[in-house]
Amino acid sequence: MWDNEGTRLLREVILPRLDAHETELRDLRAVTWPVCQGILDKKTPFRNIEKKRRFLRWLDIDEIRQLIGLKARYCETDNVSAEEELRMITVEP
């Protein structure tokens, strides 16, 4: 009985809520990080690479690319700069 209730609780309550939280975090990150990082990087691009690595370390490469692209659009920088920043973030020192 416990296995059935536990499985049902996990499937019907916990996993959907976890998925909803992950979606909310992804949406919040896509709205806030590019703007905040863009403000920090306006005067000195490519700074705080180590902090960016730490913040982005759990994300997949496509999400990192999307965030950097959004930041580039906000800062009105070119794609070459965005690709260089992506390379700097994803390549370990």
PyMOL Python script that loads the backbone (N, CA, C, O; Angstrom):
from pymol import cmd

cmd.read_pdbstr("""\
ATOM      1  N   MET A   1       0.819  -1.191   0.000  1.00  0.00           N
ATOM      2  CA  MET A   1       0.000   0.000   0.000  1.00  0.00           C
ATOM      3  C   MET A   1       0.866   1.260   0.000  1.00  0.00           C
ATOM      4  O   MET A   1       0.575   2.205  -0.733  1.00  0.00           O
ATOM      5  N   TRP A   2       1.919   1.286   0.807  1.00  0.00           N
ATOM      6  CA  TRP A   2       2.781   2.470   0.867  1.00  0.00           C
ATOM      7  C   TRP A   2       3.447   2.728  -0.475  1.00  0.00           C
ATOM      8  O   TRP A   2       3.548   3.876  -0.906  1.00  0.00           O
ATOM      9  N   ASP A   3       3.901   1.675  -1.138  1.00  0.00           N
ATOM     10  CA  ASP A   3       4.542   1.849  -2.442  1.00  0.00           C
ATOM     11  C   ASP A   3       3.591   2.473  -3.448  1.00  0.00           C
ATOM     12  O   ASP A   3       3.987   3.348  -4.219  1.00  0.00           O
ATOM     13  N   ASN A   4       2.371   2.040  -3.448  1.00  0.00           N
ATOM     14  CA  ASN A   4       1.384   2.571  -4.379  1.00  0.00           C
ATOM     15  C   ASN A   4       1.073   4.038  -4.056  1.00  0.00           C
ATOM     16  O   ASN A   4       1.007   4.875  -4.956  1.00  0.00           O
ATOM     17  N   GLU A   5       0.882   4.341  -2.772  1.00  0.00           N
ATOM     18  CA  GLU A   5       0.614   5.733  -2.373  1.00  0.00           C
ATOM     19  C   GLU A   5       1.824   6.617  -2.629  1.00  0.00           C
ATOM     20  O   GLU A   5       1.687   7.746  -3.102  1.00  0.00           O
ATOM     21  N   GLY A   6       3.006   6.105  -2.317  1.00  0.00           N
ATOM     22  CA  GLY A   6       4.226   6.875  -2.542  1.00  0.00           C
ATOM     23  C   GLY A   6       4.459   7.156  -4.009  1.00  0.00           C
ATOM     24  O   GLY A   6       4.840   8.265  -4.384  1.00  0.00           O
ATOM     25  N   THR A   7       4.233   6.163  -4.835  1.00  0.00           N
ATOM     26  CA  THR A   7       4.390   6.334  -6.278  1.00  0.00           C
ATOM     27  C   THR A   7       3.385   7.340  -6.813  1.00  0.00           C
ATOM     28  O   THR A   7       3.722   8.200  -7.626  1.00  0.00           O
ATOM     29  N   ARG A   8       2.158   7.226  -6.353  1.00  0.00           N
ATOM     30  CA  ARG A   8       1.115   8.158  -6.787  1.00  0.00           C
ATOM     31  C   ARG A   8       1.434   9.583  -6.339  1.00  0.00           C
ATOM     32  O   ARG A   8       1.278  10.527  -7.113  1.00  0.00           O
ATOM     33  N   LEU A   9       1.878   9.739  -5.096  1.00  0.00           N
ATOM     34  CA  LEU A   9       2.244  11.059  -4.578  1.00  0.00           C
ATOM     35  C   LEU A   9       3.380  11.656  -5.405  1.00  0.00           C
ATOM     36  O   LEU A   9       3.348  12.826  -5.787  1.00  0.00           O
ATOM     37  N   LEU A  10       4.375  10.829  -5.670  1.00  0.00           N
ATOM     38  CA  LEU A  10       5.510  11.288  -6.467  1.00  0.00           C
ATOM     39  C   LEU A  10       5.070  11.694  -7.874  1.00  0.00           C
ATOM     40  O   LEU A  10       5.441  12.762  -8.360  1.00  0.00           O
ATOM     41  N   ARG A  11       4.283  10.845  -8.521  1.00  0.00           N
ATOM     42  CA  ARG A  11       3.866  11.078  -9.904  1.00  0.00           C
ATOM     43  C   ARG A  11       2.859  12.215 -10.039  1.00  0.00           C
ATOM     44  O   ARG A  11       2.948  12.999 -10.984  1.00  0.00           O
ATOM     45  N   GLU A  12       1.922  12.322  -9.136  1.00  0.00           N
ATOM     46  CA  GLU A  12       0.832  13.273  -9.293  1.00  0.00           C
ATOM     47  C   GLU A  12       1.043  14.607  -8.587  1.00  0.00           C
ATOM     48  O   GLU A  12       0.406  15.598  -8.944  1.00  0.00           O
ATOM     49  N   VAL A  13       1.924  14.649  -7.593  1.00  0.00           N
ATOM     50  CA  VAL A  13       2.094  15.879  -6.824  1.00  0.00           C
ATOM     51  C   VAL A  13       3.515  16.420  -6.920  1.00  0.00           C
ATOM     52  O   VAL A  13       3.724  17.557  -7.343  1.00  0.00           O
ATOM     53  N   ILE A  14       4.479  15.613  -6.533  1.00  0.00           N
ATOM     54  CA  ILE A  14       5.852  16.118  -6.402  1.00  0.00           C
ATOM     55  C   ILE A  14       6.473  16.449  -7.756  1.00  0.00           C
ATOM     56  O   ILE A  14       6.994  17.549  -7.938  1.00  0.00           O
ATOM     57  N   LEU A  15       6.426  15.521  -8.706  1.00  0.00           N
ATOM     58  CA  LEU A  15       7.054  15.770 -10.013  1.00  0.00           C
ATOM     59  C   LEU A  15       6.421  16.932 -10.781  1.00  0.00           C
ATOM     60  O   LEU A  15       7.156  17.738 -11.351  1.00  0.00           O
ATOM     61  N   PRO A  16       5.093  17.053 -10.821  1.00  0.00           N
ATOM     62  CA  PRO A  16       4.523  18.219 -11.496  1.00  0.00           C
ATOM     63  C   PRO A  16       4.914  19.545 -10.842  1.00  0.00           C
ATOM     64  O   PRO A  16       5.155  20.533 -11.536  1.00  0.00           O
ATOM     65  N   ARG A  17       4.977  19.569  -9.523  1.00  0.00           N
ATOM     66  CA  ARG A  17       5.383  20.804  -8.841  1.00  0.00           C
ATOM     67  C   ARG A  17       6.849  21.110  -9.099  1.00  0.00           C
ATOM     68  O   ARG A  17       7.215  22.268  -9.302  1.00  0.00           O
ATOM     69  N   LEU A  18       7.683  20.093  -9.093  1.00  0.00           N
ATOM     70  CA  LEU A  18       9.098  20.289  -9.397  1.00  0.00           C
ATOM     71  C   LEU A  18       9.278  20.814 -10.815  1.00  0.00           C
ATOM     72  O   LEU A  18      10.078  21.719 -11.049  1.00  0.00           O
ATOM     73  N   ASP A  19       8.544  20.253 -11.749  1.00  0.00           N
ATOM     74  CA  ASP A  19       8.589  20.712 -13.138  1.00  0.00           C
ATOM     75  C   ASP A  19       8.130  22.168 -13.247  1.00  0.00           C
ATOM     76  O   ASP A  19       8.722  22.958 -13.984  1.00  0.00           O
ATOM     77  N   ALA A  20       7.078  22.516 -12.514  1.00  0.00           N
ATOM     78  CA  ALA A  20       6.582  23.900 -12.529  1.00  0.00           C
ATOM     79  C   ALA A  20       7.626  24.853 -11.959  1.00  0.00           C
ATOM     80  O   ALA A  20       7.812  25.952 -12.483  1.00  0.00           O
ATOM     81  N   HIS A  21       8.306  24.445 -10.895  1.00  0.00           N
ATOM     82  CA  HIS A  21       9.352  25.297 -10.313  1.00  0.00           C
ATOM     83  C   HIS A  21      10.522  25.482 -11.281  1.00  0.00           C
ATOM     84  O   HIS A  21      11.051  26.586 -11.410  1.00  0.00           O
ATOM     85  N   GLU A  22      10.921  24.419 -11.951  1.00  0.00           N
ATOM     86  CA  GLU A  22      12.011  24.521 -12.922  1.00  0.00           C
ATOM     87  C   GLU A  22      11.638  25.449 -14.073  1.00  0.00           C
ATOM     88  O   GLU A  22      12.466  26.233 -14.536  1.00  0.00           O
ATOM     89  N   THR A  23      10.407  25.362 -14.528  1.00  0.00           N
ATOM     90  CA  THR A  23       9.941  26.238 -15.600  1.00  0.00           C
ATOM     91  C   THR A  23       9.935  27.686 -15.138  1.00  0.00           C
ATOM     92  O   THR A  23      10.351  28.578 -15.878  1.00  0.00           O
ATOM     93  N   GLU A  24       9.472  27.921 -13.931  1.00  0.00           N
ATOM     94  CA  GLU A  24       9.450  29.279 -13.390  1.00  0.00           C
ATOM     95  C   GLU A  24      10.862  29.837 -13.246  1.00  0.00           C
ATOM     96  O   GLU A  24      11.108  30.995 -13.582  1.00  0.00           O
ATOM     97  N   LEU A  25      11.785  29.027 -12.751  1.00  0.00           N
ATOM     98  CA  LEU A  25      13.180  29.475 -12.644  1.00  0.00           C
ATOM     99  C   LEU A  25      13.773  29.807 -14.002  1.00  0.00           C
ATOM    100  O   LEU A  25      14.467  30.813 -14.147  1.00  0.00           O
ATOM    101  N   ARG A  26      13.507  28.975 -14.997  1.00  0.00           N
ATOM    102  CA  ARG A  26      14.018  29.219 -16.346  1.00  0.00           C
ATOM    103  C   ARG A  26      13.476  30.540 -16.901  1.00  0.00           C
ATOM    104  O   ARG A  26      14.211  31.320 -17.506  1.00  0.00           O
ATOM    105  N   ASP A  27      12.180  30.774 -16.683  1.00  0.00           N
ATOM    106  CA  ASP A  27      11.571  32.022 -17.162  1.00  0.00           C
ATOM    107  C   ASP A  27      12.139  33.239 -16.438  1.00  0.00           C
ATOM    108  O   ASP A  27      12.452  34.250 -17.067  1.00  0.00           O
ATOM    109  N   LEU A  28      12.269  33.141 -15.132  1.00  0.00           N
ATOM    110  CA  LEU A  28      12.840  34.253 -14.364  1.00  0.00           C
ATOM    111  C   LEU A  28      14.282  34.527 -14.767  1.00  0.00           C
ATOM    112  O   LEU A  28      14.691  35.682 -14.887  1.00  0.00           O
ATOM    113  N   ARG A  29      15.049  33.465 -14.975  1.00  0.00           N
ATOM    114  CA  ARG A  29      16.444  33.622 -15.389  1.00  0.00           C
ATOM    115  C   ARG A  29      16.526  34.304 -16.750  1.00  0.00           C
ATOM    116  O   ARG A  29      17.384  35.160 -16.964  1.00  0.00           O
ATOM    117  N   ALA A  30      15.641  33.931 -17.667  1.00  0.00           N
ATOM    118  CA  ALA A  30      15.659  34.511 -19.018  1.00  0.00           C
ATOM    119  C   ALA A  30      15.282  35.982 -19.002  1.00  0.00           C
ATOM    120  O   ALA A  30      15.690  36.730 -19.890  1.00  0.00           O
ATOM    121  N   VAL A  31      14.517  36.409 -18.017  1.00  0.00           N
ATOM    122  CA  VAL A  31      14.097  37.813 -17.938  1.00  0.00           C
ATOM    123  C   VAL A  31      15.108  38.649 -17.161  1.00  0.00           C
ATOM    124  O   VAL A  31      15.396  39.784 -17.542  1.00  0.00           O
ATOM    125  N   THR A  32      15.646  38.103 -16.084  1.00  0.00           N
ATOM    126  CA  THR A  32      16.489  38.924 -15.208  1.00  0.00           C
ATOM    127  C   THR A  32      17.975  38.881 -15.549  1.00  0.00           C
ATOM    128  O   THR A  32      18.627  39.925 -15.568  1.00  0.00           O
ATOM    129  N   TRP A  33      18.520  37.706 -15.818  1.00  0.00           N
ATOM    130  CA  TRP A  33      19.969  37.612 -15.994  1.00  0.00           C
ATOM    131  C   TRP A  33      20.495  38.459 -17.148  1.00  0.00           C
ATOM    132  O   TRP A  33      21.469  39.188 -16.957  1.00  0.00           O
ATOM    133  N   PRO A  34      19.895  38.398 -18.337  1.00  0.00           N
ATOM    134  CA  PRO A  34      20.444  39.200 -19.440  1.00  0.00           C
ATOM    135  C   PRO A  34      20.444  40.700 -19.141  1.00  0.00           C
ATOM    136  O   PRO A  34      21.393  41.398 -19.498  1.00  0.00           O
ATOM    137  N   VAL A  35      19.407  41.195 -18.499  1.00  0.00           N
ATOM    138  CA  VAL A  35      19.331  42.628 -18.204  1.00  0.00           C
ATOM    139  C   VAL A  35      20.349  43.006 -17.144  1.00  0.00           C
ATOM    140  O   VAL A  35      21.118  43.950 -17.326  1.00  0.00           O
ATOM    141  N   CYS A  36      20.358  42.274 -16.037  1.00  0.00           N
ATOM    142  CA  CYS A  36      21.302  42.592 -14.951  1.00  0.00           C
ATOM    143  C   CYS A  36      22.746  42.448 -15.410  1.00  0.00           C
ATOM    144  O   CYS A  36      23.579  43.310 -15.131  1.00  0.00           O
ATOM    145  N   GLN A  37      23.043  41.354 -16.115  1.00  0.00           N
ATOM    146  CA  GLN A  37      24.411  41.151 -16.592  1.00  0.00           C
ATOM    147  C   GLN A  37      24.761  42.177 -17.659  1.00  0.00           C
ATOM    148  O   GLN A  37      25.907  42.620 -17.740  1.00  0.00           O
ATOM    149  N   GLY A  38      23.798  42.555 -18.468  1.00  0.00           N
ATOM    150  CA  GLY A  38      24.036  43.578 -19.477  1.00  0.00           C
ATOM    151  C   GLY A  38      24.385  44.916 -18.854  1.00  0.00           C
ATOM    152  O   GLY A  38      25.256  45.626 -19.357  1.00  0.00           O
ATOM    153  N   ILE A  39      23.718  45.266 -17.769  1.00  0.00           N
ATOM    154  CA  ILE A  39      24.038  46.505 -17.064  1.00  0.00           C
ATOM    155  C   ILE A  39      25.459  46.444 -16.514  1.00  0.00           C
ATOM    156  O   ILE A  39      26.211  47.414 -16.609  1.00  0.00           O
ATOM    157  N   LEU A  40      25.822  45.302 -15.939  1.00  0.00           N
ATOM    158  CA  LEU A  40      27.182  45.153 -15.404  1.00  0.00           C
ATOM    159  C   LEU A  40      28.240  45.175 -16.503  1.00  0.00           C
ATOM    160  O   LEU A  40      29.342  45.683 -16.297  1.00  0.00           O
ATOM    161  N   ASP A  41      27.908  44.626 -17.667  1.00  0.00           N
ATOM    162  CA  ASP A  41      28.888  44.483 -18.744  1.00  0.00           C
ATOM    163  C   ASP A  41      28.921  45.651 -19.719  1.00  0.00           C
ATOM    164  O   ASP A  41      29.737  45.652 -20.641  1.00  0.00           O
ATOM    165  N   LYS A  42      28.061  46.639 -19.542  1.00  0.00           N
ATOM    166  CA  LYS A  42      28.003  47.761 -20.504  1.00  0.00           C
ATOM    167  C   LYS A  42      29.366  48.417 -20.695  1.00  0.00           C
ATOM    168  O   LYS A  42      29.800  48.642 -21.825  1.00  0.00           O
ATOM    169  N   LYS A  43      30.035  48.720 -19.594  1.00  0.00           N
ATOM    170  CA  LYS A  43      31.309  49.442 -19.692  1.00  0.00           C
ATOM    171  C   LYS A  43      32.480  48.500 -19.921  1.00  0.00           C
ATOM    172  O   LYS A  43      33.428  48.855 -20.623  1.00  0.00           O
ATOM    173  N   THR A  44      32.431  47.315 -19.345  1.00  0.00           N
ATOM    174  CA  THR A  44      33.539  46.383 -19.451  1.00  0.00           C
ATOM    175  C   THR A  44      33.031  45.002 -19.844  1.00  0.00           C
ATOM    176  O   THR A  44      32.759  44.173 -18.976  1.00  0.00           O
ATOM    177  N   PRO A  45      32.900  44.749 -21.137  1.00  0.00           N
ATOM    178  CA  PRO A  45      32.442  43.425 -21.546  1.00  0.00           C
ATOM    179  C   PRO A  45      33.458  42.345 -21.174  1.00  0.00           C
ATOM    180  O   PRO A  45      34.637  42.635 -20.970  1.00  0.00           O
ATOM    181  N   PHE A  46      33.006  41.138 -21.089  1.00  0.00           N
ATOM    182  CA  PHE A  46      33.845  39.969 -20.786  1.00  0.00           C
ATOM    183  C   PHE A  46      34.444  40.012 -19.385  1.00  0.00           C
ATOM    184  O   PHE A  46      35.490  39.410 -19.143  1.00  0.00           O
ATOM    185  N   ARG A  47      33.802  40.707 -18.472  1.00  0.00           N
ATOM    186  CA  ARG A  47      34.318  40.696 -17.109  1.00  0.00           C
ATOM    187  C   ARG A  47      33.540  39.673 -16.299  1.00  0.00           C
ATOM    188  O   ARG A  47      32.473  39.217 -16.711  1.00  0.00           O
ATOM    189  N   ASN A  48      34.073  39.325 -15.168  1.00  0.00           N
ATOM    190  CA  ASN A  48      33.436  38.373 -14.250  1.00  0.00           C
ATOM    191  C   ASN A  48      33.139  37.033 -14.914  1.00  0.00           C
ATOM    192  O   ASN A  48      32.088  36.442 -14.668  1.00  0.00           O
ATOM    193  N   ILE A  49      34.033  36.557 -15.736  1.00  0.00           N
ATOM    194  CA  ILE A  49      33.821  35.287 -16.424  1.00  0.00           C
ATOM    195  C   ILE A  49      33.678  34.157 -15.415  1.00  0.00           C
ATOM    196  O   ILE A  49      32.859  33.258 -15.608  1.00  0.00           O
ATOM    197  N   GLU A  50      34.455  34.186 -14.350  1.00  0.00           N
ATOM    198  CA  GLU A  50      34.380  33.126 -13.339  1.00  0.00           C
ATOM    199  C   GLU A  50      33.023  33.117 -12.640  1.00  0.00           C
ATOM    200  O   GLU A  50      32.471  32.049 -12.375  1.00  0.00           O
ATOM    201  N   LYS A  51      32.483  34.293 -12.340  1.00  0.00           N
ATOM    202  CA  LYS A  51      31.150  34.372 -11.725  1.00  0.00           C
ATOM    203  C   LYS A  51      30.081  33.890 -12.692  1.00  0.00           C
ATOM    204  O   LYS A  51      29.128  33.223 -12.290  1.00  0.00           O
ATOM    205  N   LYS A  52      30.239  34.224 -13.959  1.00  0.00           N
ATOM    206  CA  LYS A  52      29.286  33.755 -14.966  1.00  0.00           C
ATOM    207  C   LYS A  52      29.339  32.235 -15.075  1.00  0.00           C
ATOM    208  O   LYS A  52      28.300  31.582 -15.173  1.00  0.00           O
ATOM    209  N   ARG A  53      30.543  31.672 -15.058  1.00  0.00           N
ATOM    210  CA  ARG A  53      30.687  30.219 -15.094  1.00  0.00           C
ATOM    211  C   ARG A  53      29.974  29.567 -13.921  1.00  0.00           C
ATOM    212  O   ARG A  53      29.260  28.577 -14.080  1.00  0.00           O
ATOM    213  N   ARG A  54      30.177  30.137 -12.744  1.00  0.00           N
ATOM    214  CA  ARG A  54      29.560  29.586 -11.543  1.00  0.00           C
ATOM    215  C   ARG A  54      28.035  29.644 -11.636  1.00  0.00           C
ATOM    216  O   ARG A  54      27.350  28.692 -11.263  1.00  0.00           O
ATOM    217  N   PHE A  55      27.509  30.758 -12.132  1.00  0.00           N
ATOM    218  CA  PHE A  55      26.059  30.919 -12.244  1.00  0.00           C
ATOM    219  C   PHE A  55      25.467  29.983 -13.294  1.00  0.00           C
ATOM    220  O   PHE A  55      24.389  29.424 -13.091  1.00  0.00           O
ATOM    221  N   LEU A  56      26.162  29.812 -14.406  1.00  0.00           N
ATOM    222  CA  LEU A  56      25.630  29.065 -15.544  1.00  0.00           C
ATOM    223  C   LEU A  56      26.031  27.587 -15.552  1.00  0.00           C
ATOM    224  O   LEU A  56      25.660  26.862 -16.475  1.00  0.00           O
ATOM    225  N   ARG A  57      26.770  27.131 -14.559  1.00  0.00           N
ATOM    226  CA  ARG A  57      27.350  25.789 -14.602  1.00  0.00           C
ATOM    227  C   ARG A  57      26.334  24.652 -14.689  1.00  0.00           C
ATOM    228  O   ARG A  57      26.659  23.597 -15.234  1.00  0.00           O
ATOM    229  N   TRP A  58      25.139  24.824 -14.180  1.00  0.00           N
ATOM    230  CA  TRP A  58      24.154  23.743 -14.185  1.00  0.00           C
ATOM    231  C   TRP A  58      23.260  23.770 -15.425  1.00  0.00           C
ATOM    232  O   TRP A  58      22.415  22.892 -15.598  1.00  0.00           O
ATOM    233  N   LEU A  59      23.436  24.752 -16.272  1.00  0.00           N
ATOM    234  CA  LEU A  59      22.579  24.876 -17.451  1.00  0.00           C
ATOM    235  C   LEU A  59      23.198  24.158 -18.639  1.00  0.00           C
ATOM    236  O   LEU A  59      24.415  23.981 -18.703  1.00  0.00           O
ATOM    237  N   ASP A  60      22.361  23.749 -19.571  1.00  0.00           N
ATOM    238  CA  ASP A  60      22.906  23.136 -20.772  1.00  0.00           C
ATOM    239  C   ASP A  60      23.361  24.238 -21.737  1.00  0.00           C
ATOM    240  O   ASP A  60      23.004  25.406 -21.580  1.00  0.00           O
ATOM    241  N   ILE A  61      24.133  23.851 -22.709  1.00  0.00           N
ATOM    242  CA  ILE A  61      24.767  24.810 -23.606  1.00  0.00           C
ATOM    243  C   ILE A  61      23.739  25.634 -24.385  1.00  0.00           C
ATOM    244  O   ILE A  61      23.979  26.808 -24.667  1.00  0.00           O
ATOM    245  N   ASP A  62      22.607  25.038 -24.733  1.00  0.00           N
ATOM    246  CA  ASP A  62      21.591  25.786 -25.481  1.00  0.00           C
ATOM    247  C   ASP A  62      20.973  26.898 -24.638  1.00  0.00           C
ATOM    248  O   ASP A  62      20.705  27.987 -25.145  1.00  0.00           O
ATOM    249  N   GLU A  63      20.748  26.627 -23.359  1.00  0.00           N
ATOM    250  CA  GLU A  63      20.194  27.659 -22.487  1.00  0.00           C
ATOM    251  C   GLU A  63      21.213  28.770 -22.235  1.00  0.00           C
ATOM    252  O   GLU A  63      20.852  29.946 -22.183  1.00  0.00           O
ATOM    253  N   ILE A  64      22.484  28.397 -22.078  1.00  0.00           N
ATOM    254  CA  ILE A  64      23.541  29.402 -21.902  1.00  0.00           C
ATOM    255  C   ILE A  64      23.622  30.276 -23.149  1.00  0.00           C
ATOM    256  O   ILE A  64      23.713  31.500 -23.054  1.00  0.00           O
ATOM    257  N   ARG A  65      23.589  29.641 -24.314  1.00  0.00           N
ATOM    258  CA  ARG A  65      23.639  30.381 -25.588  1.00  0.00           C
ATOM    259  C   ARG A  65      22.453  31.349 -25.693  1.00  0.00           C
ATOM    260  O   ARG A  65      22.610  32.483 -26.143  1.00  0.00           O
ATOM    261  N   GLN A  66      21.279  30.898 -25.279  1.00  0.00           N
ATOM    262  CA  GLN A  66      20.087  31.752 -25.324  1.00  0.00           C
ATOM    263  C   GLN A  66      20.246  32.957 -24.396  1.00  0.00           C
ATOM    264  O   GLN A  66      19.935  34.083 -24.785  1.00  0.00           O
ATOM    265  N   LEU A  67      20.726  32.730 -23.180  1.00  0.00           N
ATOM    266  CA  LEU A  67      20.897  33.831 -22.229  1.00  0.00           C
ATOM    267  C   LEU A  67      21.925  34.845 -22.727  1.00  0.00           C
ATOM    268  O   LEU A  67      21.712  36.052 -22.620  1.00  0.00           O
ATOM    269  N   ILE A  68      23.022  34.361 -23.264  1.00  0.00           N
ATOM    270  CA  ILE A  68      24.043  35.270 -23.786  1.00  0.00           C
ATOM    271  C   ILE A  68      23.507  36.026 -25.001  1.00  0.00           C
ATOM    272  O   ILE A  68      23.808  37.206 -25.179  1.00  0.00           O
ATOM    273  N   GLY A  69      22.723  35.360 -25.825  1.00  0.00           N
ATOM    274  CA  GLY A  69      22.108  36.034 -26.972  1.00  0.00           C
ATOM    275  C   GLY A  69      21.137  37.125 -26.537  1.00  0.00           C
ATOM    276  O   GLY A  69      21.108  38.202 -27.131  1.00  0.00           O
ATOM    277  N   LEU A  70      20.344  36.852 -25.504  1.00  0.00           N
ATOM    278  CA  LEU A  70      19.433  37.869 -24.972  1.00  0.00           C
ATOM    279  C   LEU A  70      20.206  39.051 -24.409  1.00  0.00           C
ATOM    280  O   LEU A  70      19.823  40.206 -24.599  1.00  0.00           O
ATOM    281  N   LYS A  71      21.302  38.752 -23.713  1.00  0.00           N
ATOM    282  CA  LYS A  71      22.135  39.829 -23.161  1.00  0.00           C
ATOM    283  C   LYS A  71      22.752  40.657 -24.290  1.00  0.00           C
ATOM    284  O   LYS A  71      22.815  41.883 -24.201  1.00  0.00           O
ATOM    285  N   ALA A  72      23.202  39.989 -25.344  1.00  0.00           N
ATOM    286  CA  ALA A  72      23.798  40.696 -26.484  1.00  0.00           C
ATOM    287  C   ALA A  72      22.769  41.618 -27.139  1.00  0.00           C
ATOM    288  O   ALA A  72      23.092  42.738 -27.535  1.00  0.00           O
ATOM    289  N   ARG A  73      21.528  41.138 -27.250  1.00  0.00           N
ATOM    290  CA  ARG A  73      20.467  41.971 -27.812  1.00  0.00           C
ATOM    291  C   ARG A  73      20.191  43.180 -26.918  1.00  0.00           C
ATOM    292  O   ARG A  73      20.011  44.295 -27.407  1.00  0.00           O
ATOM    293  N   TYR A  74      20.161  42.951 -25.614  1.00  0.00           N
ATOM    294  CA  TYR A  74      19.918  44.041 -24.675  1.00  0.00           C
ATOM    295  C   TYR A  74      21.048  45.072 -24.739  1.00  0.00           C
ATOM    296  O   TYR A  74      20.795  46.276 -24.706  1.00  0.00           O
ATOM    297  N   CYS A  75      22.279  44.602 -24.829  1.00  0.00           N
ATOM    298  CA  CYS A  75      23.440  45.504 -24.857  1.00  0.00           C
ATOM    299  C   CYS A  75      23.741  46.026 -26.251  1.00  0.00           C
ATOM    300  O   CYS A  75      24.607  46.882 -26.431  1.00  0.00           O
ATOM    301  N   GLU A  76      23.020  45.505 -27.236  1.00  0.00           N
ATOM    302  CA  GLU A  76      23.235  45.867 -28.631  1.00  0.00           C
ATOM    303  C   GLU A  76      24.668  45.571 -29.074  1.00  0.00           C
ATOM    304  O   GLU A  76      25.323  46.405 -29.699  1.00  0.00           O
ATOM    305  N   THR A  77      25.141  44.369 -28.740  1.00  0.00           N
ATOM    306  CA  THR A  77      26.460  43.923 -29.190  1.00  0.00           C
ATOM    307  C   THR A  77      26.278  42.942 -30.330  1.00  0.00           C
ATOM    308  O   THR A  77      25.174  42.452 -30.565  1.00  0.00           O
ATOM    309  N   ASP A  78      27.351  42.657 -31.035  1.00  0.00           N
ATOM    310  CA  ASP A  78      27.258  41.780 -32.198  1.00  0.00           C
ATOM    311  C   ASP A  78      27.350  40.298 -31.801  1.00  0.00           C
ATOM    312  O   ASP A  78      27.683  39.959 -30.665  1.00  0.00           O
ATOM    313  N   ASN A  79      27.048  39.442 -32.760  1.00  0.00           N
ATOM    314  CA  ASN A  79      27.060  37.998 -32.518  1.00  0.00           C
ATOM    315  C   ASN A  79      28.459  37.465 -32.266  1.00  0.00           C
ATOM    316  O   ASN A  79      28.624  36.484 -31.540  1.00  0.00           O
ATOM    317  N   VAL A  80      29.465  38.094 -32.852  1.00  0.00           N
ATOM    318  CA  VAL A  80      30.843  37.653 -32.647  1.00  0.00           C
ATOM    319  C   VAL A  80      31.217  37.815 -31.175  1.00  0.00           C
ATOM    320  O   VAL A  80      31.838  36.923 -30.596  1.00  0.00           O
ATOM    321  N   SER A  81      30.852  38.925 -30.573  1.00  0.00           N
ATOM    322  CA  SER A  81      31.128  39.141 -29.157  1.00  0.00           C
ATOM    323  C   SER A  81      30.388  38.133 -28.289  1.00  0.00           C
ATOM    324  O   SER A  81      30.930  37.635 -27.303  1.00  0.00           O
ATOM    325  N   ALA A  82      29.158  37.839 -28.657  1.00  0.00           N
ATOM    326  CA  ALA A  82      28.377  36.863 -27.896  1.00  0.00           C
ATOM    327  C   ALA A  82      29.004  35.475 -27.996  1.00  0.00           C
ATOM    328  O   ALA A  82      29.076  34.753 -27.002  1.00  0.00           O
ATOM    329  N   GLU A  83      29.452  35.106 -29.181  1.00  0.00           N
ATOM    330  CA  GLU A  83      30.099  33.798 -29.346  1.00  0.00           C
ATOM    331  C   GLU A  83      31.427  33.736 -28.592  1.00  0.00           C
ATOM    332  O   GLU A  83      31.767  32.701 -28.019  1.00  0.00           O
ATOM    333  N   GLU A  84      32.168  34.825 -28.591  1.00  0.00           N
ATOM    334  CA  GLU A  84      33.431  34.856 -27.851  1.00  0.00           C
ATOM    335  C   GLU A  84      33.172  34.725 -26.354  1.00  0.00           C
ATOM    336  O   GLU A  84      33.896  34.011 -25.661  1.00  0.00           O
ATOM    337  N   GLU A  85      32.157  35.402 -25.858  1.00  0.00           N
ATOM    338  CA  GLU A  85      31.820  35.295 -24.435  1.00  0.00           C
ATOM    339  C   GLU A  85      31.370  33.867 -24.105  1.00  0.00           C
ATOM    340  O   GLU A  85      31.743  33.322 -23.066  1.00  0.00           O
ATOM    341  N   LEU A  86      30.585  33.275 -24.971  1.00  0.00           N
ATOM    342  CA  LEU A  86      30.171  31.885 -24.768  1.00  0.00           C
ATOM    343  C   LEU A  86      31.374  30.970 -24.710  1.00  0.00           C
ATOM    344  O   LEU A  86      31.448  30.085 -23.857  1.00  0.00           O
ATOM    345  N   ARG A  87      32.313  31.177 -25.608  1.00  0.00           N
ATOM    346  CA  ARG A  87      33.542  30.364 -25.601  1.00  0.00           C
ATOM    347  C   ARG A  87      34.308  30.550 -24.295  1.00  0.00           C
ATOM    348  O   ARG A  87      34.786  29.578 -23.710  1.00  0.00           O
ATOM    349  N   MET A  88      34.425  31.778 -23.842  1.00  0.00           N
ATOM    350  CA  MET A  88      35.158  32.052 -22.609  1.00  0.00           C
ATOM    351  C   MET A  88      34.484  31.413 -21.393  1.00  0.00           C
ATOM    352  O   MET A  88      35.160  30.948 -20.475  1.00  0.00           O
ATOM    353  N   ILE A  89      33.171  31.395 -21.392  1.00  0.00           N
ATOM    354  CA  ILE A  89      32.429  30.831 -20.265  1.00  0.00           C
ATOM    355  C   ILE A  89      32.486  29.311 -20.265  1.00  0.00           C
ATOM    356  O   ILE A  89      32.624  28.694 -19.209  1.00  0.00           O
ATOM    357  N   THR A  90      32.382  28.708 -21.437  1.00  0.00           N
ATOM    358  CA  THR A  90      32.299  27.249 -21.495  1.00  0.00           C
ATOM    359  C   THR A  90      33.649  26.557 -21.475  1.00  0.00           C
ATOM    360  O   THR A  90      33.714  25.371 -21.154  1.00  0.00           O
ATOM    361  N   VAL A  91      34.724  27.249 -21.803  1.00  0.00           N
ATOM    362  CA  VAL A  91      36.051  26.650 -21.794  1.00  0.00           C
ATOM    363  C   VAL A  91      36.651  26.841 -20.411  1.00  0.00           C
ATOM    364  O   VAL A  91      36.748  27.961 -19.909  1.00  0.00           O
ATOM    365  N   GLU A  92      37.051  25.738 -19.807  1.00  0.00           N
ATOM    366  CA  GLU A  92      37.675  25.814 -18.489  1.00  0.00           C
ATOM    367  C   GLU A  92      39.068  26.451 -18.609  1.00  0.00           C
ATOM    368  O   GLU A  92      39.778  26.223 -19.589  1.00  0.00           O
ATOM    369  N   PRO A  93      39.446  27.238 -17.617  1.00  0.00           N
ATOM    370  CA  PRO A  93      40.778  27.894 -17.672  1.00  0.00           C
ATOM    371  C   PRO A  93      41.919  26.922 -17.549  1.00  0.00           C
ATOM    372  O   PRO A  93      43.081  27.327 -17.579  1.00  0.00           O
TER     373      PRO A  93
END
""", "prot")
cmd.dss("prot")
cmd.show_as("cartoon", "prot")
cmd.util.cbc("prot")
cmd.orient("prot")
